[in-house]
Amino acid sequence: MPSLILYQRDYCHLCDMALAVMAEAQSPEFESAWVDDSPGLEARYGTRVPVLRDIRDGRELDWPFDAAAVRAFLAAAR
């Protein structure tokens, strides 16, 4: 099971950009969580998406981020 979750929305151009950044950073496998499907996630992430979360330690990386920021975020978990 992946340790990363990318919180996002349907029809979100920023989320599409975040997916491209994650690919550029060569991030490991991650899950996508759609905040529109959950009132709890909507309340927590609704105005912040996209957000990358490491479920191992709870750290979160809010948008905007670039490939270098994603790589640094991933390296900090090691």
Backbone as CSV, one residue per row, in Angstrom:
resi,resn,N_x,N_y,N_z,CA_x,CA_y,CA_z,C_x,C_y,C_z
1,MET,0.845,-1.178,0.000,0.000,0.000,0.000,0.893,1.246,0.000
2,PRO,0.612,2.187,-0.870,1.420,3.410,-0.920,1.314,4.212,0.379
3,SER,2.385,4.902,0.704,2.380,5.730,1.917,2.041,7.182,1.612
4,LEU,1.798,7.495,0.341,1.465,8.863,-0.050,0.043,8.930,-0.582
5,ILE,-0.619,10.028,-0.237,-1.959,10.309,-0.743,-1.940,11.706,-1.333
6,LEU,-2.490,11.838,-2.532,-2.679,13.147,-3.125,-4.164,13.465,-3.046
7,TYR,-4.493,14.450,-2.217,-5.881,14.894,-2.099,-6.164,15.845,-3.244
8,GLN,-7.280,15.578,-3.949,-7.612,16.384,-5.109,-9.110,16.417,-5.341
9,ARG,-9.504,17.198,-6.331,-10.908,17.349,-6.721,-11.074,16.950,-8.183
10,ASP,-12.292,16.633,-8.540,-12.636,16.448,-9.940,-12.554,17.790,-10.648
11,TYR,-12.141,17.761,-11.892,-12.109,18.957,-12.747,-11.286,20.089,-12.137
12,CYS,-10.155,19.755,-11.564,-9.279,20.713,-10.889,-7.998,20.857,-11.696
13,HIS,-7.815,22.001,-12.349,-6.613,22.178,-13.168,-5.342,22.196,-12.320
14,LEU,-5.438,22.678,-11.083,-4.271,22.646,-10.197,-3.896,21.205,-9.858
15,CYS,-4.904,20.376,-9.707,-4.653,18.964,-9.416,-3.979,18.291,-10.608
16,ASP,-4.409,18.651,-11.819,-3.754,18.123,-13.015,-2.292,18.560,-13.053
17,MET,-2.038,19.801,-12.683,-0.666,20.298,-12.640,0.139,19.539,-11.591
18,ALA,-0.466,19.266,-10.436,0.224,18.532,-9.371,0.590,17.128,-9.837
19,LEU,-0.278,16.481,-10.590,0.031,15.155,-11.119,1.242,15.208,-12.049
20,ALA,1.319,16.240,-12.857,2.475,16.404,-13.747,3.754,16.640,-12.941
21,VAL,3.662,17.423,-11.869,4.822,17.683,-11.013,5.265,16.395,-10.328
22,MET,4.307,15.595,-9.872,4.638,14.324,-9.220,5.372,13.403,-10.208
23,ALA,4.931,13.390,-11.452,5.607,12.582,-12.471,7.009,13.115,-12.727
24,GLU,7.141,14.436,-12.829,8.456,15.034,-13.049,9.411,14.705,-11.912
25,ALA,8.895,14.685,-10.680,9.719,14.386,-9.503,10.007,12.891,-9.364
26,GLN,9.389,12.090,-10.215,9.521,10.639,-10.157,9.157,10.114,-8.772
27,SER,8.036,10.619,-8.278,7.580,10.199,-6.955,7.187,8.728,-6.993
28,PRO,7.274,8.071,-5.852,6.829,6.679,-5.799,5.308,6.617,-5.972
29,GLU,4.811,5.420,-6.052,3.377,5.215,-6.204,2.626,5.929,-5.083
30,PHE,1.474,6.493,-5.417,0.641,7.176,-4.435,-0.820,6.904,-4.740
31,GLU,-1.650,7.127,-3.739,-3.092,7.007,-3.913,-3.669,8.392,-4.137
32,SER,-4.783,8.442,-4.826,-5.528,9.685,-4.971,-6.766,9.597,-4.096
33,ALA,-7.055,10.678,-3.402,-8.268,10.763,-2.596,-9.049,11.976,-3.089
34,TRP,-10.305,11.755,-3.375,-11.153,12.798,-3.939,-11.945,13.447,-2.809
35,VAL,-11.649,14.694,-2.521,-12.281,15.367,-1.382,-13.762,15.600,-1.614
36,ASP,-14.198,15.625,-2.867,-15.614,15.832,-3.157,-16.478,14.679,-2.662
37,ASP,-15.880,13.516,-2.436,-16.623,12.321,-2.053,-16.828,12.176,-0.544
38,SER,-16.254,13.079,0.244,-16.300,12.913,1.697,-16.464,14.263,2.391
39,PRO,-17.518,14.417,3.185,-17.675,15.681,3.913,-16.490,15.998,4.821
40,GLY,-15.894,14.979,5.423,-14.744,15.196,6.297,-13.532,15.702,5.532
41,LEU,-13.263,15.070,4.387,-12.144,15.516,3.563,-12.424,16.887,2.961
42,GLU,-13.668,17.124,2.579,-14.049,18.432,2.044,-13.787,19.533,3.072
43,ALA,-14.140,19.268,4.314,-13.930,20.261,5.371,-12.441,20.507,5.613
44,ARG,-11.642,19.463,5.546,-10.214,19.596,5.849,-9.389,20.116,4.667
45,TYR,-9.705,19.646,3.457,-8.854,19.938,2.305,-9.532,20.752,1.204
46,GLY,-10.799,21.052,1.352,-11.572,21.657,0.275,-10.953,22.881,-0.364
47,THR,-10.376,23.772,0.426,-9.788,24.984,-0.129,-8.280,24.859,-0.323
48,ARG,-7.712,23.711,0.050,-6.251,23.549,0.009,-5.758,22.687,-1.140
49,VAL,-6.626,21.946,-1.793,-6.181,20.977,-2.796,-5.447,21.647,-3.940
50,PRO,-4.503,20.939,-4.492,-4.023,19.613,-4.143,-3.084,19.637,-2.934
51,VAL,-3.127,18.570,-2.168,-2.269,18.402,-0.997,-1.683,16.995,-1.040
52,LEU,-0.375,16.906,-0.874,0.306,15.618,-0.792,0.548,15.301,0.676
53,ARG,0.113,14.115,1.109,0.248,13.711,2.519,1.020,12.408,2.602
54,ASP,1.949,12.374,3.543,2.683,11.150,3.866,1.985,10.539,5.075
55,ILE,1.340,9.396,4.881,0.552,8.816,5.969,1.422,8.201,7.061
56,ARG,2.711,8.009,6.779,3.594,7.438,7.805,3.835,8.418,8.944
57,ASP,3.955,9.690,8.636,4.255,10.676,9.687,3.295,11.867,9.708
58,GLY,2.332,11.886,8.799,1.314,12.940,8.806,1.725,14.255,8.167
59,ARG,2.954,14.328,7.647,3.377,15.577,7.003,2.552,15.824,5.754
60,GLU,2.351,17.111,5.456,1.594,17.484,4.278,2.341,18.567,3.501
61,LEU,2.219,18.480,2.194,2.809,19.461,1.296,1.672,20.098,0.521
62,ASP,1.412,21.370,0.805,0.323,22.097,0.152,0.776,22.681,-1.177
63,TRP,-0.139,22.798,-2.092,0.086,23.475,-3.356,0.256,24.957,-3.084
64,PRO,1.128,25.655,-3.769,1.874,25.206,-4.934,3.179,24.527,-4.541
65,PHE,3.526,23.481,-5.282,4.828,22.831,-5.124,5.367,22.462,-6.503
66,ASP,6.678,22.344,-6.555,7.333,21.946,-7.796,8.055,20.619,-7.556
67,ALA,8.714,20.120,-8.591,9.380,18.824,-8.483,10.445,18.820,-7.392
68,ALA,11.182,19.914,-7.266,12.220,19.988,-6.228,11.600,19.911,-4.837
69,ALA,10.472,20.562,-4.642,9.795,20.524,-3.346,9.290,19.120,-3.036
70,VAL,8.778,18.440,-4.048,8.301,17.054,-3.852,9.476,16.156,-3.486
71,ARG,10.599,16.282,-4.208,11.769,15.453,-3.895,12.257,15.731,-2.465
72,ALA,12.280,17.000,-2.036,12.703,17.344,-0.684,11.730,16.766,0.342
73,PHE,10.440,16.834,0.042,9.413,16.285,0.925,9.617,14.786,1.098
74,LEU,9.881,14.099,0.000,10.105,12.656,0.048,11.394,12.321,0.784
75,ALA,12.435,13.083,0.556,13.730,12.827,1.211,13.650,13.046,2.708
76,ALA,12.828,13.948,3.155,12.712,14.244,4.590,12.111,13.071,5.360
77,ALA,11.418,12.190,4.668,10.795,11.022,5.332,11.802,9.904,5.549
78,ARG,12.950,9.989,4.940,13.917,8.889,5.030,14.850,9.043,6.185
